[in-house]
Amino acid sequence: MLKLLGAILIIGSCGALGLSARQDLRTRIAAIDGCLKALERMESEIAFRLTPSGELIGLLAKEGDGQIAPIFQSMADWLSRNDGLSLAYKWSRALRETGPACGLKSEEIGVLCDASAFLGRYDSEQQLQSLRLTRSRLDAVRGEAAEDLKNKGNLYRTCGLALGLLAVIVLL
C-alpha cells in the first residue's frame, strides 16, 4: 500500500512540474500581451493627449493590466524619487527588477528596455514611431513564445508524467 502511495506521489509531483513549465509559457504570453496593451495605450496617450512620460507611467500603474501593473508601479516609485537619475535608467531598472516576477523573460525585457532610450526625449511623432517599432518587435517575440507553447506545452506535461513513471519503475 505504501509503495502504491509513493508511486502515485512521485508520478503526481513530476506531472505537476511538467504542468508548471507549461503554465510558465502561458504566463509569459499573458505578460507580453499586457505589455503590448500598455504600449498601445502609451501611443494613444502621446498621440492624442500629449501626456508626459511620468504621468503616463503613473496612469499605467493605476489602470494597467493586472499582471504587469507591478512593473509600472515600480517605475512610478522610482520616478517619485528625486535622485537625479534619468527616466531611461529608472524604466530599465524597474523592468529588470520586477519583470521576471510578472512572467517576462530576458528577451522581452531587452526589447522594452530599448524603448527607454526615446521616451520623453523627442517630439511626439518620434516617440510614436519608436513605440510602434517596439510594439512590432515585442509582437515578434510574442509569436515565438506562442510557437513555444504550441510545440513544447504538451511535451512538458507528457515528459513530466513520463519521468515520474520512469522514476517509479526504477525505484520499484
C-alpha positions in Angstrom: 0.0 0.0 0.0 2.8 2.4 0.9 4.6 1.6 -2.4 1.4 2.4 -4.3 1.0 5.7 -2.5 4.7 6.6 -3.0 4.3 5.8 -6.7 1.3 8.0 -7.1 3.1 10.8 -5.2 6.1 10.6 -7.5 4.1 10.5 -10.7 1.9 13.3 -9.5 4.8 15.6 -8.5 6.7 15.0 -11.7 3.5 15.7 -13.6 3.0 18.9 -11.6 6.5 20.0 -12.6 5.6 19.5 -16.3 2.3 21.4 -15.9 4.2 24.2 -14.1 6.6 24.6 -17.0 3.7 24.8 -19.4 2.0 27.4 -17.2 5.2 29.4 -17.2 4.9 29.6 -21.0 1.2 30.8 -20.7 2.2 33.4 -18.1 4.9 34.7 -20.4 2.5 35.2 -23.2 0.0 36.9 -21.0 2.7 39.2 -19.7 3.7 40.1 -23.3 0.1 40.7 -24.2 -0.2 43.1 -21.2 3.0 44.9 -22.3 1.6 45.2 -25.9 -1.6 46.8 -24.5 0.4 49.2 -22.4 2.5 50.2 -25.4 -0.7 50.8 -27.4 -2.1 52.9 -24.5 1.1 54.9 -24.4 0.8 55.5 -28.2 -2.7 56.8 -27.9 -2.0 59.0 -24.9 1.0 60.5 -26.6 -0.7 61.0 -29.9 -4.0 62.5 -28.7 -3.3 64.0 -25.3 0.4 64.6 -25.3 0.6 63.1 -21.8 4.1 63.5 -20.2 6.0 60.3 -19.6 5.9 60.4 -15.8 2.2 61.0 -15.7 1.7 58.2 -18.3 3.6 55.7 -16.2 1.6 56.6 -13.2 -1.6 56.1 -15.2 -0.4 52.7 -16.3 0.5 51.8 -12.8 -3.1 52.6 -11.6 -5.1 51.4 -14.6 -2.8 49.0 -16.4 -3.1 45.2 -16.9 -3.2 43.4 -13.6 -0.3 41.1 -14.5 2.2 43.9 -15.5 0.9 46.6 -13.2 3.7 45.9 -10.7 6.3 46.9 -13.3 4.7 50.2 -13.8 4.2 50.7 -10.1 7.9 50.1 -9.6 8.6 52.6 -12.4 6.3 55.1 -10.7 8.0 54.6 -7.4 11.4 55.2 -9.0 10.1 58.3 -10.7 8.7 59.7 -7.4 12.3 59.7 -6.0 14.1 62.9 -6.7 17.5 61.4 -7.2 18.6 62.9 -10.5 18.6 59.5 -12.3 17.2 59.5 -15.9 13.8 58.1 -17.0 15.7 55.6 -19.1 17.6 54.2 -16.1 14.5 54.0 -13.9 12.5 52.4 -16.7 15.2 49.8 -17.3 15.8 49.1 -13.6 12.1 48.6 -12.9 11.8 46.2 -15.8 14.8 44.2 -14.8 13.7 44.0 -11.1 10.0 43.3 -11.4 9.7 41.9 -15.0 10.7 38.3 -14.2 8.2 38.1 -11.3 5.5 39.2 -13.7 6.4 36.5 -16.2 8.7 38.4 -18.6 11.9 36.7 -19.9 15.1 38.5 -20.8 14.3 38.8 -24.5 11.2 40.9 -24.0 12.7 42.8 -21.1 15.6 43.7 -23.5 13.1 44.9 -26.1 11.2 47.0 -23.6 14.4 48.4 -22.1 15.4 49.6 -25.6 12.2 51.7 -25.6 13.5 53.7 -22.7 16.0 55.4 -25.0 13.4 57.6 -26.6 10.6 58.0 -24.1 10.2 61.6 -23.0 13.2 62.8 -25.1 12.0 63.6 -28.6 8.9 65.1 -30.1 5.7 63.1 -30.0 6.0 61.8 -33.6 9.4 60.4 -32.9 8.2 58.7 -29.8 5.2 57.3 -31.6 7.3 55.9 -34.3 9.7 54.3 -31.8 6.7 52.9 -29.8 5.4 51.3 -33.0 8.8 49.7 -33.6 8.9 48.4 -30.1 5.4 47.0 -30.4 6.3 45.2 -33.6 9.5 43.8 -32.1 7.5 42.7 -29.0 4.8 41.2 -31.2 7.5 39.1 -32.9 8.7 37.9 -29.5 5.1 37.0 -28.6 4.8 35.0 -31.8 7.9 33.0 -30.8 6.6 32.4 -27.3 3.2 31.3 -28.7 5.1 28.9 -31.0 7.0 27.5 -28.0 3.7 27.0 -26.2 2.3 25.2 -29.1 5.3 23.0 -29.7 6.6 22.5 -26.1 3.5 22.9 -23.9 2.1 19.4 -24.3 5.7 18.0 -24.4 6.4 19.4 -20.9 3.2 17.9 -19.5 3.8 14.5 -21.1 7.5 14.4 -20.2 6.8 15.2 -16.6 4.4 12.3 -16.3 6.8 10.0 -18.2 9.7 11.0 -16.0 7.6 10.3 -12.9 6.6 6.9 -14.3 10.2 6.1 -15.1 11.3 7.0 -11.6 8.6 4.7 -10.2 9.7 1.8 -12.4 13.4 2.4 -11.4 12.6 2.6 -7.7 10.4 -0.5 -7.7 
